[in-house]
Amino acid sequence: MSDDEKTADAASDDMKRKFREALEKKNAQSRKGEAHLDGDSAVHSTHGAVTKREFRRKSG
């Protein structure tokens, strides 16, 4: 291997390490929140439409 290839491999390994650290940091941020294991939703009293729409054909 020449010196250029060694420096390219070292730069590539350094870049991979930086990306891996950034990904681990990102994943740690998303895991920090609540798990919501109780399954309780924020929406409690939903209801359907008040009136049913009626579609008529246009005559003439």
N, CA, C and O atoms as a printed pandas DataFrame, in Angstrom:
     atom_number atom_name residue_name chain_id  residue_number  x_coord  y_coord  z_coord
0              1         N          MET        A               1    0.828   -1.182    0.000
1              2        CA          MET        A               1    0.000    0.000    0.000
2              3         C          MET        A               1    0.874    1.248    0.000
3              4         O          MET        A               1    1.914    1.290    0.657
4              5         N          SER        A               2    0.463    2.214   -0.707
5              6        CA          SER        A               2    1.226    3.454   -0.728
6              7         C          SER        A               2    0.725    4.380    0.383
7              8         O          SER        A               2   -0.281    4.104    1.037
8              9         N          ASP        A               3    1.431    5.452    0.574
9             10        CA          ASP        A               3    1.056    6.408    1.622
10            11         C          ASP        A               3   -0.302    7.050    1.332
11            12         O          ASP        A               3   -1.057    7.350    2.257
12            13         N          ASP        A               4   -0.614    7.260    0.047
13            14        CA          ASP        A               4   -1.897    7.868   -0.321
14            15         C          ASP        A               4   -3.059    6.956    0.070
15            16         O          ASP        A               4   -4.085    7.425    0.561
16            17         N          GLU        A               5   -2.891    5.657   -0.151
17            18        CA          GLU        A               5   -3.960    4.717    0.181
18            19         C          GLU        A               5   -4.158    4.628    1.697
19            20         O          GLU        A               5   -5.287    4.513    2.176
20            21         N          LYS        A               6   -3.057    4.682    2.443
21            22        CA          LYS        A               6   -3.150    4.626    3.902
22            23         C          LYS        A               6   -3.884    5.846    4.448
23            24         O          LYS        A               6   -4.716    5.721    5.346
24            25         N          THR        A               7   -3.577    7.020    3.910
25            26        CA          THR        A               7   -4.242    8.235    4.382
26            27         C          THR        A               7   -5.711    8.245    3.960
27            28         O          THR        A               7   -6.566    8.748    4.689
28            29         N          ALA        A               8   -6.000    7.696    2.793
29            30        CA          ALA        A               8   -7.387    7.628    2.336
30            31         C          ALA        A               8   -8.187    6.678    3.226
31            32         O          ALA        A               8   -9.333    6.964    3.574
32            33         N          ASP        A               9   -7.570    5.529    3.598
33            34        CA          ASP        A               9   -8.247    4.589    4.493
34            35         C          ASP        A               9   -8.458    5.212    5.869
35            36         O          ASP        A               9   -9.513    5.036    6.477
36            37         N          ALA        A              10   -7.466    5.933    6.354
37            38        CA          ALA        A              10   -7.581    6.575    7.662
38            39         C          ALA        A              10   -8.670    7.648    7.634
39            40         O          ALA        A              10   -9.443    7.777    8.583
40            41         N          ALA        A              11   -8.728    8.407    6.557
41            42        CA          ALA        A              11   -9.755    9.437    6.428
42            43         C          ALA        A              11  -11.138    8.797    6.338
43            44         O          ALA        A              11  -12.102    9.292    6.924
44            45         N          SER        A              12  -11.224    7.697    5.602
45            46        CA          SER        A              12  -12.498    6.993    5.485
46            47         C          SER        A              12  -12.945    6.435    6.829
47            48         O          SER        A              12  -14.118    6.543    7.186
48            49         N          ASP        A              13  -12.020    5.839    7.578
49            50        CA          ASP        A              13  -12.352    5.308    8.899
50            51         C          ASP        A              13  -12.769    6.421    9.851
51            52         O          ASP        A              13  -13.684    6.252   10.657
52            53         N          ASP        A              14  -12.091    7.556    9.753
53            54        CA          ASP        A              14  -12.430    8.689   10.606
54            55         C          ASP        A              14  -13.832    9.202   10.277
55            56         O          ASP        A              14  -14.610    9.525   11.174
56            57         N          MET        A              15  -14.144    9.273    8.991
57            58        CA          MET        A              15  -15.467    9.737    8.565
58            59         C          MET        A              15  -16.549    8.763    9.029
59            60         O          MET        A              15  -17.603    9.191    9.499
60            61         N          LYS        A              16  -16.298    7.453    8.900
61            62        CA          LYS        A              16  -17.262    6.452    9.357
62            63         C          LYS        A              16  -17.483    6.567   10.859
63            64         O          LYS        A              16  -18.612    6.444   11.336
64            65         N          ARG        A              17  -16.412    6.803   11.601
65            66        CA          ARG        A              17  -16.515    6.941   13.052
66            67         C          ARG        A              17  -17.362    8.154   13.421
67            68         O          ARG        A              17  -18.189    8.082   14.330
68            69         N          LYS        A              18  -17.161    9.265   12.720
69            70        CA          LYS        A              18  -17.930   10.475   12.989
70            71         C          LYS        A              18  -19.408   10.255   12.691
71            72         O          LYS        A              18  -20.263   10.669   13.474
72            73         N          PHE        A              19  -19.718    9.610   11.572
73            74        CA          PHE        A              19  -21.102    9.341   11.228
74            75         C          PHE        A              19  -21.748    8.395   12.240
75            76         O          PHE        A              19  -22.905    8.574   12.618
76            77         N          ARG        A              20  -20.985    7.384   12.676
77            78        CA          ARG        A              20  -21.504    6.435   13.655
78            79         C          ARG        A              20  -21.815    7.133   14.975
79            80         O          ARG        A              20  -22.848    6.869   15.591
80            81         N          GLU        A              21  -20.923    8.024   15.411
81            82        CA          GLU        A              21  -21.148    8.775   16.648
82            83         C          GLU        A              21  -22.370    9.682   16.521
83            84         O          GLU        A              21  -23.157    9.801   17.460
84            85         N          ALA        A              22  -22.527   10.318   15.367
85            86        CA          ALA        A              22  -23.684   11.191   15.159
86            87         C          ALA        A              22  -24.980   10.379   15.174
87            88         O          ALA        A              22  -25.986   10.831   15.720
88            89         N          LEU        A              23  -24.960    9.193   14.583
89            90        CA          LEU        A              23  -26.145    8.345   14.570
90            91         C          LEU        A              23  -26.489    7.864   15.978
91            92         O          LEU        A              23  -27.661    7.821   16.353
92            93         N          GLU        A              24  -25.473    7.503   16.753
93            94        CA          GLU        A              24  -25.716    7.073   18.128
94            95         C          GLU        A              24  -26.291    8.218   18.960
95            96         O          GLU        A              24  -27.170    8.003   19.794
96            97         N          LYS        A              25  -25.797    9.425   18.733
97            98        CA          LYS        A              25  -26.311   10.588   19.453
98            99         C          LYS        A              25  -27.767   10.846   19.075
99           100         O          LYS        A              25  -28.589   11.153   19.938
100          101         N          LYS        A              26  -28.086   10.723   17.789
101          102        CA          LYS        A              26  -29.450   10.937   17.325
102          103         C          LYS        A              26  -30.392    9.896   17.923
103          104         O          LYS        A              26  -31.483   10.234   18.381
104          105         N          ASN        A              27  -29.970    8.629   17.920
105          106        CA          ASN        A              27  -30.799    7.571   18.468
106          107         C          ASN        A              27  -30.976    7.723   19.976
107          108         O          ASN        A              27  -32.039    7.402   20.507
108          109         N          ALA        A              28  -29.963    8.201   20.659
109          110        CA          ALA        A              28  -30.071    8.414   22.102
110          111         C          ALA        A              28  -31.084    9.517   22.395
111          112         O          ALA        A              28  -31.799    9.443   23.395
112          113         N          GLN        A              29  -31.156   10.528   21.548
113          114        CA          GLN        A              29  -32.130   11.611   21.730
114          115         C          GLN        A              29  -33.550   11.088   21.581
115          116         O          GLN        A              29  -34.427   11.461   22.360
116          117         N          SER        A              30  -33.792   10.234   20.601
117          118        CA          SER        A              30  -35.144    9.743   20.367
118          119         C          SER        A              30  -35.571    8.749   21.437
119          120         O          SER        A              30  -36.764    8.632   21.716
120          121         N          ARG        A              31  -34.632    8.029   22.045
121          122        CA          ARG        A              31  -34.960    7.070   23.101
122          123         C          ARG        A              31  -35.215    7.745   24.440
123          124         O          ARG        A              31  -35.711    7.109   25.369
124          125         N          LYS        A              32  -34.882    9.018   24.548
125          126        CA          LYS        A              32  -34.962    9.725   25.807
126          127         C          LYS        A              32  -36.404    9.995   26.239
127          128         O          LYS        A              32  -36.647   10.161   27.434
128          129         N          GLY        A              33  -37.361   10.044   25.326
129          130        CA          GLY        A              33  -38.734   10.399   25.638
130          131         C          GLY        A              33  -39.502    9.288   26.323
131          132         O          GLY        A              33  -38.949    8.232   26.629
132          133         N          GLU        A              34  -40.779    9.535   26.560
133          134        CA          GLU        A              34  -41.631    8.558   27.217
134          135         C          GLU        A              34  -41.939    7.400   26.275
135          136         O          GLU        A              34  -41.994    7.575   25.058
136          137         N          ALA        A              35  -42.139    6.229   26.845
137          138        CA          ALA        A              35  -42.408    5.053   26.039
138          139         C          ALA        A              35  -43.898    4.901   25.745
139          140         O          ALA        A              35  -44.262    4.220   24.786
140          141         N          HIS        A              36  -44.770    5.518   26.544
141          142        CA          HIS        A              36  -46.222    5.423   26.389
142          143         C          HIS        A              36  -46.686    3.969   26.409
143          144         O          HIS        A              36  -47.493    3.548   25.581
144          145         N          LEU        A              37  -46.168    3.224   27.356
145          146        CA          LEU        A              37  -46.506    1.812   27.446
146          147         C          LEU        A              37  -47.903    1.577   28.003
147          148         O          LEU        A              37  -48.435    0.474   27.879
148          149         N          ASP        A              38  -48.513    2.601   28.620
149          150        CA          ASP        A              38  -49.856    2.424   29.160
150          151         C          ASP        A              38  -50.909    2.398   28.054
151          152         O          ASP        A              38  -52.029    1.947   28.293
152          153         N          GLY        A              39  -50.584    2.865   26.870
153          154        CA          GLY        A              39  -51.493    2.797   25.731
154          155         C          GLY        A              39  -52.607    3.814   25.787
155          156         O          GLY        A              39  -53.570    3.683   25.032
156          157         N          ASP        A              40  -52.531    4.825   26.640
157          158        CA          ASP        A              40  -53.575    5.825   26.760
158          159         C          ASP        A              40  -53.369    6.901   25.703
159          160         O          ASP        A              40  -52.280    7.460   25.578
160          161         N          SER        A              41  -54.403    7.182   24.959
161          162        CA          SER        A              41  -54.318    8.172   23.898
162          163         C          SER        A              41  -54.682    9.550   24.441
163          164         O          SER        A              41  -55.381    9.657   25.449
164          165         N          ALA        A              42  -54.217   10.593   23.782
165          166        CA          ALA        A              42  -54.563   11.952   24.167
166          167         C          ALA        A              42  -55.976   12.307   23.716
167          168         O          ALA        A              42  -56.567   13.245   24.251
168          169         N          VAL        A              43  -56.525   11.591   22.759
169          170        CA          VAL        A              43  -57.862   11.842   22.246
170          171         C          VAL        A              43  -58.824   10.914   22.961
171          172         O          VAL        A              43  -58.710    9.693   22.848
172          173         N          HIS        A              44  -59.776   11.482   23.700
173          174        CA          HIS        A              44  -60.670   10.652   24.504
174          175         C          HIS        A              44  -62.111   10.648   24.014
175          176         O          HIS        A              44  -62.719    9.580   23.937
176          177         N          SER        A              45  -62.673   11.790   23.683
177          178        CA          SER        A              45  -64.088   11.820   23.333
178          179         C          SER        A              45  -64.261   12.242   21.878
179          180         O          SER        A              45  -64.502   13.414   21.587
180          181         N          THR        A              46  -64.138   11.300   20.989
181          182        CA          THR        A              46  -64.324   11.606   19.575
182          183         C          THR        A              46  -65.754   11.273   19.182
183          184         O          THR        A              46  -66.402   10.442   19.820
184          185         N          HIS        A              47  -66.232   11.902   18.161
185          186        CA          HIS        A              47  -67.564   11.602   17.663
186          187         C          HIS        A              47  -67.548   11.705   16.149
187          188         O          HIS        A              47  -66.668   12.333   15.561
188          189         N          GLY        A              48  -68.531   11.080   15.533
189          190        CA          GLY        A              48  -68.621   11.092   14.084
190          191         C          GLY        A              48  -69.186   12.403   13.579
191          192         O          GLY        A              48  -69.319   13.367   14.334
192          193         N          ALA        A              49  -69.515   12.433   12.308
193          194        CA          ALA        A              49  -70.088   13.626   11.722
194          195         C          ALA        A              49  -71.471   13.889   12.311
195          196         O          ALA        A              49  -72.212   12.955   12.614
196          197         N          VAL        A              50  -71.810   15.161   12.470
197          198        CA          VAL        A              50  -73.093   15.539   13.074
198          199         C          VAL        A              50  -74.230   15.220   12.122
199          200         O          VAL        A              50  -75.255   14.685   12.544
200          201         N          THR        A              51  -74.069   15.536   10.855
201          202        CA          THR        A              51  -75.119   15.247    9.875
202          203         C          THR        A              51  -74.534   14.427    8.743
203          204         O          THR        A              51  -73.347   14.525    8.430
204          205         N          LYS        A              52  -75.380   13.621    8.139
205          206        CA          LYS        A              52  -74.942   12.825    7.007
206          207         C          LYS        A              52  -75.202   13.632    5.738
207          208         O          LYS        A              52  -76.314   14.112    5.517
208          209         N          ARG        A              53  -74.193   13.775    4.926
209          210        CA          ARG        A              53  -74.358   14.549    3.700
210          211         C          ARG        A              53  -75.155   13.752    2.679
211          212         O          ARG        A              53  -75.021   12.532    2.577
212          213         N          GLU        A              54  -75.974   14.451    1.940
213          214        CA          GLU        A              54  -76.793   13.808    0.918
214          215         C          GLU        A              54  -76.386   14.377   -0.438
215          216         O          GLU        A              54  -76.384   15.592   -0.637
216          217         N          PHE        A              55  -76.046   13.494   -1.359
217          218        CA          PHE        A              55  -75.626   13.907   -2.695
218          219         C          PHE        A              55  -76.759   13.602   -3.663
219          220         O          PHE        A              55  -77.288   12.491   -3.688
220          221         N          ARG        A              56  -77.129   14.613   -4.469
221          222        CA          ARG        A              56  -78.189   14.430   -5.466
222          223         C          ARG        A              56  -77.624   14.741   -6.842
223          224         O          ARG        A              56  -76.709   15.549   -7.005
224          225         N          ARG        A              57  -78.188   14.090   -7.786
225          226        CA          ARG        A              57  -77.766   14.350   -9.169
226          227         C          ARG        A              57  -78.383   15.642   -9.652
227          228         O          ARG        A              57  -79.482   16.026   -9.255
228          229         N          LYS        A              58  -77.658   16.283  -10.500
229          230        CA          LYS        A              58  -78.139   17.530  -11.069
230          231         C          LYS        A              58  -79.221   17.199  -12.118
231          232         O          LYS        A              58  -78.970   16.400  -13.020
232          233         N          SER        A              59  -80.395   17.792  -12.015
233          234        CA          SER        A              59  -81.462   17.483  -12.969
234          235         C          SER        A              59  -81.454   18.507  -14.100
235          236         O          SER        A              59  -81.568   19.713  -13.885
236          237         N          GLY        A              60  -81.314   17.980  -15.302
237          238        CA          GLY        A              60  -81.407   18.819  -16.483
238          239         C          GLY        A              60  -80.224   19.560  -16.744
239          240         O          GLY        A              60  -80.168   20.312  -17.717
